[in-house]
Amino acid sequence: MRLLLMGPPGAGKGTQAKFVADHFGIPAISTGDIFRANVSEGTPLGVEAKKYMDAGEYVPDEVTNLMVRNRIDEPDAEPGFLLDGYPRTLAQVEELDGMIKHTGHRLDAVVVIAADSEELVSRLLHRAQTEGRADDTEDVIRRRQELYLEETEPLIAVYQERGLVHEVDGMGEVEDVTKRIFDALDVVAQS
């Protein structure tokens, strides 16, 4: 399975990605995790990424594309992968199409986790306090929500045209959301 997990910041993509990846025996690849690891290790890429992350902006495509390409070329991603947080722009959609085509595979499904924006801001502020994420201030969180609407929602339309989108209600208990995702993907796995 080659899957994308999309939805606004705070919708539970990271949490659900782990369950879905385990279920299908594929790696969950999160650009956010890759960025945070590079920042904490102080790599040149991390220093560059931190400037954008601290401002609530997206890391530039060329940096992100290279990281994703390198990651999906690793052996554990041969049977498939779940991408969380990528693509975020129409240019990244084209780049990902090329990456997958190069491997001789195709994208199987795009799961979109839908959730109320004010609930998401509350979730992220709570996470910032409990996990000590300095980059999660209310202004930065709201800016990320705006960017999602401006830049990422148009990608959903592209994938809808391709018949790949499965929208799932992201509100409620984690287990309930997981079940909704599995129900949607079981249909894909059987086709």
N, C-alpha and C positions, 0 to 999 in steps of 0.2 A: 504494500500500500504506500502510495505517495500522496500525502495529505497536507493541506494548509489549514491552520487554525487561525481564524480572524475574529476580531471584535475589538471594541474600544478598550483602552487601558483600564485595568481593574475588573474586567468581565470574567476573570477566572481562567484565562488561557493557559497560564503556567501550571496551575493546579490540574486542569483537565488534560493538558498535554502529557503529563506523566502517566495518567491512567490509560489514555488512548494508546500511547506508545507501548506500554507494557502489554496491553491487550493484543496488539498486533505484532509484538516482537520487533519493533523498529525504534531507532533513536529519536528522541524529541530534541529538535535543534531550535534553540531560542537565541535570537540575535541579542536580546537584552542580557542573557546570561553570558554570552560571548563578550559583549561590551564590558559588563561589570568585572569579569575575570581579568580582562586586559587592563582595566583601570586599576584594580587592586594590585596587579603585578607590576604596574608602572611601565608597561611596554610603550614603545612609540605610538602604536595604534591606540592604546588606552589613553595616553595623554591627549591625542587628537580627539578621540571620541568623547572624553570627559568635558571638553569645551562645549560641545553641542548638548550633551546630556544635562549639564548644569543649567543651561538656558531653556531646557524643555524642548529643544529642537531635535530633529532627526539627524543621525550621523549620515554624511554624504553617501550617495549611491555607490561611488567607486570603491570606497572602503568596505561598505557592507557587502556588495556583490562579491568581492574577492574572498571575504571571510566565508560567505555561504558556499561559494563554488568549492573552496578548499574542503569545507566540512562535508558536503554531500559526496565528494570524491573519496572519502575515507571508507575502508572496507565494511564497517558496520552499517553503512547506509546503502549498501548494494541491494539488499532485499526491499528497501523502502525507507521512508523517513516521514517525520511530521515536522513541518516548519511552523514556528510560532513567532510572529512578529516580522515576517518576511513573506511576500513582498509588501512594500508600503507605498510604492509609486507605480505609475503605468510603465515607466522605464524598467523598473525591477521586474514587472510581470514579463516583459519581453526577454529580459536577461534570464529569468528563471526558465521560461519556455525553451531557450537555447540550451541551458544547462541540462535540463531533463531530456530534451531531444538528443543531445550528444551521447547520453547514456543508453539510448534506444528504448526509453520508457515513456510513460505519459503520466500526467497528474490524474489521480483517481477521484478526489473529492476536495471540496472546500467547505469546512464547517465554520459557520458564522455564529458566534455566541452573542445574542442580543441581550441588552440590559438597560435599565433606567440610568440616565446620566448622573442625576443627583445622588442616587444610591452608590454609583461607582466612585464619585468624589469622596463620599463618606468612607467607603471601603479603603480607598487609597490613603486617606489621611490616617485612618486607624493602622494600616500596614506600616506607614512611615514611622509612627510612634513605636510600634511593637518591634519592627525590624531595624530601626535606626537608619532609615534611608534618607540621607540629607537632601537628595535630589527630589524628594516628593513633598514640596511645599504646595499649598493650595493653588497659588498662581501657576506654578509649573504643571500641576495636575490638570487645571482647567485649560491651559495652553495645549497640552497633549490631546485633550478631548477635542479641541478646535481643529488641531492638525489632523486627527483621525477623520473627522467629518469632511474636511477639505480634500485630503489627499488619499485616504484609504477607502472610503465608501465608493468612489468611482471604480475601484478595482473589483468590488463585489459585483457591480453591473457587468463587467467584462466576463467574470466567471459564471454569472447567471446566464449570459448569452450562450455559453458553452455547455450549459446544463449540469454544472458541477456543484452548485451551491446547495447546502443543507443548513437552513437557519434553525437554531436551537435556542429556546428560552433559557437564559443564563441566570434567572432569578430563582431563589429557593435554596434548598440544601444541596451541598456538593454532590452527594450520591444521586439525587434526583436529576441534576444536570448531566452527570456522567451517564446515567441510564438513557436519557434523551439522545445523547451523542451516539452511544452504542446502537440504539435503535435505528438512527439515521444511517450509520455506517454499515450496519449489518446488511442493509439493502444493497449498498455499493459492493460489499465483499462478495455477495452472491451473484452479482451481475457480471 
